[in-house]
Amino acid sequence: MIRNDQPFDGRLPTEEEVAAEFEEPIALVRSSPGEWKRLFGRQGADGFLCHVGVTYAEGRELRGVVQTSRPAPPAATSGSFLTPEGELSVFLTNAGILRHGAVDGSAFATTRATVVLDGQPQDVPAVSHGGCTSAEVTRGALTVIVTGPDAYWDVLSDVMLRRRAA
């Protein structure tokens, strides 16, 4: 269990505050439908923000997740590591596609997918299961994992690295 001894004031950080803390560009879907809402999630190690996940939802329906990761600093006593297999398992569970918890990664089909990062298409290895796909691309030290239903893949997989406003 992860414990945080800091009191929670009920206020969630804004997109700009998350970007300022992350200090690196955050991957976003280039052009999501207007009815999709963005929700920002954060994961860290030793107080260092390693991952920013942007969840896209329409009403109560989960449409996809775009995760941006950076490595923990060398002084960190623990690391944080995300994989397309892990992200797909979480997505399938959260979307209600899997009714009985996470699926073992061995159930995933290995395939290829195209992810467009900043206008540059990249054909990359991917995993799929239950009509959903997860694929990873890298840019320098950043890793981007796109996960979502195949029906929305063309929208979800066209991502841009958004830099923090000055």
PEPEKA-V174872 format. One record per residue. N is the residue number from 1. SS is DSSP state (2 for helix, 1 for strand, 0 for the rest). OMEGA is omega in radians with two decimals (none if undefined). Layout:
n = (N | N)
ss = (SS | SS)
omega = (OMEGA | OMEGA)
//
This chain:
n = (1 | 2 | 3 | 4 | 5 | 6 | 7 | 8 | 9 | 10 | 11 | 12 | 13 | 14 | 15 | 16 | 17 | 18 | 19 | 20 | 21 | 22 | 23 | 24 | 25 | 26 | 27 | 28 | 29 | 30 | 31 | 32 | 33 | 34 | 35 | 36 | 37 | 38 | 39 | 40 | 41 | 42 | 43 | 44 | 45 | 46 | 47 | 48 | 49 | 50 | 51 | 52 | 53 | 54 | 55 | 56 | 57 | 58 | 59 | 60 | 61 | 62 | 63 | 64 | 65 | 66 | 67 | 68 | 69 | 70 | 71 | 72 | 73 | 74 | 75 | 76 | 77 | 78 | 79 | 80 | 81 | 82 | 83 | 84 | 85 | 86 | 87 | 88 | 89 | 90 | 91 | 92 | 93 | 94 | 95 | 96 | 97 | 98 | 99 | 100 | 101 | 102 | 103 | 104 | 105 | 106 | 107 | 108 | 109 | 110 | 111 | 112 | 113 | 114 | 115 | 116 | 117 | 118 | 119 | 120 | 121 | 122 | 123 | 124 | 125 | 126 | 127 | 128 | 129 | 130 | 131 | 132 | 133 | 134 | 135 | 136 | 137 | 138 | 139 | 140 | 141 | 142 | 143 | 144 | 145 | 146 | 147 | 148 | 149 | 150 | 151 | 152 | 153 | 154 | 155 | 156 | 157 | 158 | 159 | 160 | 161 | 162 | 163 | 164 | 165 | 166)
ss = (0 | 0 | 0 | 0 | 0 | 0 | 0 | 0 | 0 | 0 | 0 | 0 | 0 | 0 | 2 | 2 | 2 | 2 | 2 | 2 | 2 | 2 | 0 | 0 | 0 | 1 | 1 | 1 | 1 | 0 | 0 | 0 | 0 | 0 | 0 | 0 | 1 | 1 | 1 | 1 | 1 | 1 | 1 | 1 | 1 | 0 | 0 | 1 | 1 | 1 | 1 | 1 | 1 | 1 | 1 | 1 | 1 | 1 | 0 | 0 | 1 | 1 | 1 | 1 | 1 | 1 | 1 | 1 | 1 | 0 | 0 | 0 | 0 | 0 | 0 | 0 | 0 | 0 | 0 | 0 | 0 | 0 | 0 | 2 | 2 | 2 | 2 | 2 | 2 | 2 | 2 | 2 | 2 | 2 | 0 | 0 | 0 | 0 | 0 | 0 | 0 | 0 | 0 | 0 | 2 | 2 | 2 | 0 | 1 | 1 | 1 | 1 | 1 | 1 | 1 | 1 | 1 | 0 | 0 | 1 | 1 | 1 | 1 | 1 | 1 | 1 | 1 | 1 | 1 | 0 | 0 | 1 | 1 | 1 | 1 | 1 | 1 | 1 | 1 | 0 | 0 | 1 | 1 | 1 | 1 | 1 | 1 | 1 | 1 | 2 | 2 | 2 | 2 | 2 | 2 | 2 | 0 | 1 | 1 | 1 | 1 | 1 | 0 | 0 | 0 | 0)
omega = (3.10 | 3.14 | 3.07 | -3.08 | -3.14 | 3.11 | 3.12 | -3.09 | 3.11 | -3.11 | 3.10 | 3.14 | 3.09 | 3.08 | -3.13 | 3.12 | 3.09 | 3.13 | 3.13 | 3.14 | -3.10 | 3.06 | 3.11 | 3.06 | 3.12 | 3.14 | 3.10 | 3.02 | -3.06 | -3.06 | -3.14 | 3.10 | -3.07 | -3.13 | 3.08 | 3.07 | 3.10 | 3.06 | -3.10 | 3.05 | -3.09 | 3.04 | -3.12 | 3.08 | 3.12 | 3.12 | 3.14 | -3.13 | -3.09 | -3.00 | 2.97 | 3.12 | 3.08 | 3.14 | 3.11 | -3.12 | 3.04 | -3.02 | 3.13 | -3.11 | 3.09 | -3.12 | 3.12 | 3.12 | 3.03 | -3.05 | 3.05 | -3.09 | 3.01 | -3.09 | 3.04 | 3.12 | -3.10 | -3.10 | -3.12 | -3.14 | 3.06 | 3.12 | 3.08 | -2.96 | 3.09 | 3.11 | 3.04 | 3.13 | 3.13 | 3.14 | 3.12 | 3.12 | 3.12 | -3.13 | -3.13 | 3.11 | -3.10 | -3.14 | 3.14 | 3.13 | 3.02 | -3.09 | -3.03 | 3.08 | -3.02 | 3.08 | 3.08 | -3.11 | 3.13 | 3.11 | -3.10 | 3.02 | 3.05 | -3.08 | 3.05 | 3.12 | 3.05 | 3.01 | 3.11 | -3.13 | -3.10 | 3.08 | -3.11 | 3.11 | 3.09 | 3.06 | -3.00 | 3.02 | -3.13 | 3.02 | -3.14 | 3.11 | 3.03 | -3.13 | 3.14 | -3.10 | 3.03 | -3.10 | -3.06 | 3.00 | 3.11 | 3.04 | -3.07 | 3.14 | -3.12 | 3.03 | 3.10 | 3.06 | 3.10 | -3.09 | 3.08 | -3.13 | 3.11 | -3.13 | -3.13 | -3.00 | -3.11 | 3.11 | -3.06 | -3.01 | 3.06 | -3.01 | 3.08 | 3.05 | -3.11 | 3.11 | 3.14 | 3.08 | -3.11 | none)
//
